[in-house]
Amino acid sequence: MKTRLKTTATAMALVLAAAGATAANAEGKLVIYHWFEYIPQELLDKFSAEHDVEVVMDTYDSNEALLASLKAGAIGTYDVAVPTDYMVTIMRGEGMLDEIAEGELANMGNVAADWADPSFDPGWKHAIPYQWGSTSFMVDTAVYSGDINDSSIVFDPPAELSGKINALDSQGEVLAMASIHMGIPQCSTDREQLKALNEMLQNAKGHWASFNSDTAKEVLVSGDVAVGMIFDGFGAKARAERETLKYAFPKQGYVVWMDSVVLLKDAPNRANAIKFMDFLLQPENIAAVSNYARYGNGLNGTAEFLDPELATLPESNPPAEAGPTQFVKVCDEATQAVYDTIWTNLKK
């Protein structure tokens, strides 16, 4: 698996990576832009063998990094990508997605009824369902023995956790979690609410040790931090390595999401992209992703192929007292500009 492009790359490195991938594109290839640590190599090898296709994959660690890369010139480099629900909406609006013709995907009938017509891509015109889950945080209960189901743990932590917190380097999810914590709407246009959100985050930042997504699991497992924002499946993997870690379901609420595989505009290997999407619409294949990544999927017929342990993972089974869930919302352009400023200030 080739991983050429990381979100920490300089602009020059981005250009070189895109140029390198473009040169590699030819008949018999598929170039994927994908989240880190999210698909088993064995499944890519299976697709490669079945269809006589060379698979090349680059990775990113946030939806915003994906969008920035495509805007910087990577459109025409990749065939498919795996954005989260809100980013699918944004990418559609930016004209970054190709349309899938009726009947091109033979296995669309396997999509579960709950995901048959998502608001972020009505009728699945540009994408297929991939994996779904939640975003919250984990706490090392060997370090902190109090109630962890409170988002104050991250945004207004007790003294014993100050300086021991990792935040995701993901604007959409961090700002959504912050809004949920404060009880204000996402995409608020109220000046006082936005001012309060900015001030709360600036104060919270003083308690955070790091901003990191691709090592969100590792810093928890190593004990470098005692609290870390994390995706539920990644959290399950962390707990398997450090049993004192526990996933929180804050009473204030938390984020849920659905990732999709999208067909990118100007995909250089479009026919292979369609084959790959249809391959992932087969229950056995998408179940292999779930077994590896520890998330749910959006297809029927996968139960016989799933690791039975997935049904009982504490990270995917919220207690009755868990707070409400929200998807990350897409703001209008003017409102988004304000949230971009809040995020930029937070990252300084």
N, C-alpha and C positions, 0 to 999 in steps of 0.2 A: 504494500500500500504506500503510495507516494503522498507525502504531506509537505507541500511546498509553501503554502500560504498560511501564515498565522496573523492574528489580529495585531500583533506587536510589530509587524513588518513596517519598514519605512516605505514611503511612496515609491522609491526606486525599486525596492525589492518587490513591491506589488506589480510594477510594470514588467519586471524581468520574469516573475512567476507567470503572469498572463501570457507573455510572449512565448515562454517555454511550453506552456500547455497548448497554445495555438499551434505551435510547430508539431506537436505530437499528434494532433487530431488527423485522422485519416480513416479510410474504410476499415471496419472491424474494431473500432474503438468506442469507448463510452467514457466521458469525462464528468465526474460527479463533484459537486461542491456540497459538503456535508458537515454536520456537527462533529466535534471530536468524540471519540470513544462511544459510538452510538450504533455501529453495525458490525457484525462479526465478519472477519476476513473470509471465513469459510463460506459464507453466503455469497460474497462477491466472487469467490473462486468457482462456486457452483454455477452462477449466472455466466461467468466467463466460459466455462467448459460447455455448458448447454448451447450457447449461442455463438461460440467461436469469436468472442469479443474480448479485446484487451481493456481492462478497467483501470482507469487512473482516477485517484481521488485526492482532492485537497480539502482541508478542514478550516473551520472558523469556530469561534467560541461565543458568539452572540449574534442575534438577528441584525443588530445595527452594523456589526462588522461585515456581515453578508451584504447588506444594502450598500454600504460604503464601497466595498470591493467592486460590485457590479456597476455602480455609478462612476467609478474610477477607470472603467474601461474593460471590465471582465465579461460584459455581455458579448456573446459570440465565442467565448472561450469554453464555457461549460454547457453541458446538455441538460442536467437536472440539478436542483438544489432542494434543501429541506427546511424551509422557513416555518415559523410558528404562525398560528392563525392570524394575528393582527398584522404580521409582516406580509402575509399573502395578500391581504387587502391593500397594503401600501404598494407592493410590487405590481399588482394589477393596475392600480391607479397611475403608476409610473410607466406603464406600457412595457414592462420587463418580461411578461409571460406570453407564451404562444398558446393558441387554443387547440384543444383536443377535439377532433371531429367525432361525431356520433358514430359509434361502432368501432372506433380505433382500438379501444381497450376491451378485449373479449371477456375479461374477468370482473368488470364493474358490478356485476350482479352479486358479488360477494360482499359488497359494502353493507355494514350493519345499518338497520333502520334509523338508529339514533344519530348516525352521521350521514344520512342520505342526501341532505340538502343544506350544507353549512352556510351560514351568513357570510363568511369570509370568501367563499367561492361557490355561489349558488349553482347547483346542478353539476358540480365538479367539472367545470369547463376548462380548467387549467392545471388541475392537480388531482392527486389521489390521497386518501387518508394514510397516515403512517403510524405514529404513536401518540398517545395522550397521557397526561399526568398532571402533577401539580408542582408548584414552586413555593417553598417555605424556608425553614432553616432547621439545622440540627444542633443539639446541645450535648456536650460531654457530661453525662450525669455523675461521672467521677469527680468532676470539678465543681459542678453546680447541682445542688439537691432540691432547689425550689421548683415551683410550678413553671414548666417551660412553655405552656400553651398560651403565651402572651407575647405579642409582638414588641412589647417594651424591652424584651430581652435583647433585641437588635437595635431599637431606636432610642431607648433610654435605659441602658443596662445597669444592673447593680454593680457596685464597685468591684466585686471579685471577678467580673467578666469584662470590665473595661480594658481595652487594649488587646483583647483576645478574640476579636470578631473578624471574620472575613465576609465582605460583601461581594455579591456577584457584579462583574463588570458588564452589566446589561441594563441599559437605560429603561427599557419598557417595563421590565419586571420590578426593578428596584423602586421606580417612581410609583408604579401601581401598588406595590406592597406598602410604601410610605403613605399613600393616599388612603388605603384601607385602614392602616393603623390609626390615622387621624380622624377617620370617619367622614372624609370629604369625598366628593365625586371625582373620579378620574376625568381628565379634560376640563377641570373647573375653569371658569372665566372670572371668578370672584377674586378681586385683587387682594383682599385680606386673607382669603384662604391660600392663595398662591404665596403670599409673603410668609404666612405661618409655615407652609410646607417647606419653603426654602430655609427658613430659620431652624426648623426642627432637624432637617437633614444636615445642616452645617454643624449643629450641636452634636448630632449622632456621629458624624464623621470623626470627631475627636476621640471617640471610643473604639474606632475600627482600626485593625492592624493592617488590613490589605483590601484591595479590590482585585478579585481574580475569579474567573469562571472555569478555565480548563484544569486548574489544580484545586478546585473547590473540595473534591474528595480527599486528595492527598494531604492538604493542610489539616484537615480534621483527623485523619487516620494517624498522622505523625504526632499529633498533639501540639502542633505549632499554634493552633487556635482552639478555643473551647466552644465556639459558636460559629456556625457558617451557614449563610444562605445557600440553598442547594435544591436541585430537582429531585423528586421523590425516588426515581430509579437509581440515580447516582448516589442518593442517600442510602438506599438499600445495600449498594455495593460497599459503601463506607462502613456501615454497621457490621457487615460480614467480616471486615478486617479489624474493627475496634468495637467490641460488643457494648461498650458503655455509651455509645452514641445513640441518641433518640431523636426521631423526627417530630417536629412540633406541628400542631394544628391550632393556630392562634384563635382565641375566642373572638378577636376582632375580624377575622376572616383571612383568606389567603388566595393565591393565584392558581387558576387551572388553565390548561392549554391543550391544543391539538396541533401537532406538527404534520405537515403534508409534504409530499414529493411533488414539486412543480416542474412543468415543462418550460424551459427558459426560451425566450425569444432568440432567434438566430442560432438555435442549437446546432452545432456543426455535425452532430451525429444523431439527427432527429429520429431516424428509424430505430436505432439502438436504444434511444431514450424511451420510446414507446414500448419496446420489448422489455426493458428493465421495469417500467411502471407496471406492466401486465404481470411480470414475474413476481413483483411485490404484492400483487392483488391475489396471489394464491395463498390460501390459509397456512400451508406448511412453511412457506418462506417468510411471511410476516411474523409468524409465531417464533421463528428463529431469531428475529430482531428482538421481540419481546423477551425471550429467554435470556438473551445476552444483555440487553439494556435495562430490563426489569420494569418495563412500562406496560400499559394496556395498549391495545390496537383497535382499529376501527372496522374489522372484518368479522363476518360470520364464519363458523366452521373451524375456528382455530383451537377450540378447547382440547381436542385430542392430541394436539401437538405441543401444548404449553406445559412448562414445568409446573407441577401441582403446587409448589411453594408460592407461586405468584399470587394465588388466590388468598393467601393468608399473610402476605407481607404487611407489617405494621405501617409502613410508609404509604401504602395505598388503601388502607382501611381506616378512615377517620372515625374517631369516637362520636357518640351522639351529641356531645357538647361542643364539637368543633364549630368554628364560626362559618359564616357564609362564604361561598367561593365567587370569584369574579375572573372573567377573561380580561386580558389587557385591551384597553379601548384605543381606537384610532381617533386622534383629535383632528380638528380642522387645522389648516395651515397656520393661521395666526396664533391659535392656542398652542400648537405644537412648538412654535418658535419660543414661546415662554418656557415651556418644559425643557426645551433644548438648552436654554440659558441656565435653568436651575441645575441641570445635569453637568453642564460645563463648569459651573461654579463648584459643584460637589467634587469634581475630579481634579480641581486645581490643587 
